[in-house]
Amino acid sequence: MEKDFNSLIRLLKDALNTDSPTNLDEIEKEIQILSSKISSQLESESEKININQNNLDELKILIEKIAEKNEENKEFFLEFKNFLENRKIK
């Protein structure tokens, strides 16, 4: 599971560093597949699972950065939408 977790971190880094919609779509599909695999492993494990704290911290930071980037994009598009509406451009 450690390998899958590291792959998930790598994919999130890739998603954070790309602006290409095509690349983001591919990365999203890979993340979904990997997340399902990790979820299945977590559900099937009967013993305690140890996940490296550094990996958890890195995952948390990446998720926060992606959320921040998405919020910035959302604000930009809302401002652009308001610009268009104020100029009666539709």
N, C-alpha and C positions, 0 to 999 in steps of 0.2 A: 504494500500500500504506500510505502514511502516514495517509491518511484512514481506512482500515479499522482501523489501529492506534489512532488517536484515538477511533474509535467503540467499540472494545473497552474502552479505559480508561473512557470515559463509562458504558458498561454496567456495568462492575465497580463504579464509584462508586455507580450507581443500586442495584445489588444490595446493597452495603454499607449503604446508607441506608434500605432498606425492610424492613419486617417482614411485609408482606402476602404470604401464600403465592401468591395469584393473580399478583401483580406479579412475584414471584420466578420463577414458572414461565415467564412471558412473557419475562423477561430471560434466563433460562437458555436458552430456545429461540433467542433472538437471538444470544446468545454462541456457541452451538454452530454456527449458520449462519455467523457471522462468522469463527469459528476455522477452520472448514473452508475458507472462502474464502482466508484468510491462508495456511493450510497448502498449498493448491493453488498459490498464487502463489509461495510459497517453493520448492516442488518444481519449478516450471516456469522459474524464473529461472536463467539460466545464468551471469550475471555476479554480482559481489559486491553484496550488498544492504546498504544503509546504513539503519540504524534509529537515530533520534535517541536519544542516551544518556539524556536527560531523560525521554523516554517509557519507556525500559526501567526506569529507576529508579522512576518513578511506578507502573509496572505491578508491580514487585517489592513496593513498599510496600503497594499495594492487595491483592495476594495474601496478604501477611503479615497484614494487618488482617482479611481475610475468614477466614483460617485461625484467627486468634485468636478471632474472634466465634463461629465454629463450635465451637471447643474450649470456650468458655464455655457455649454452649448445651448441648453434650454433657454437661458437668459438672452443669449444672442438672437436666437430665432424668435423669441417673444418681442424683442426690440425691433427686429426686422418686420415682423407681422404688424406691429403698431405703426411703423413707418409707412408701410404700404397702405394700411387702412386710413391713416391720416392724409395721405396723398390721393386717396380714392383710386388706387391702382389695384385692380382685382383681375 
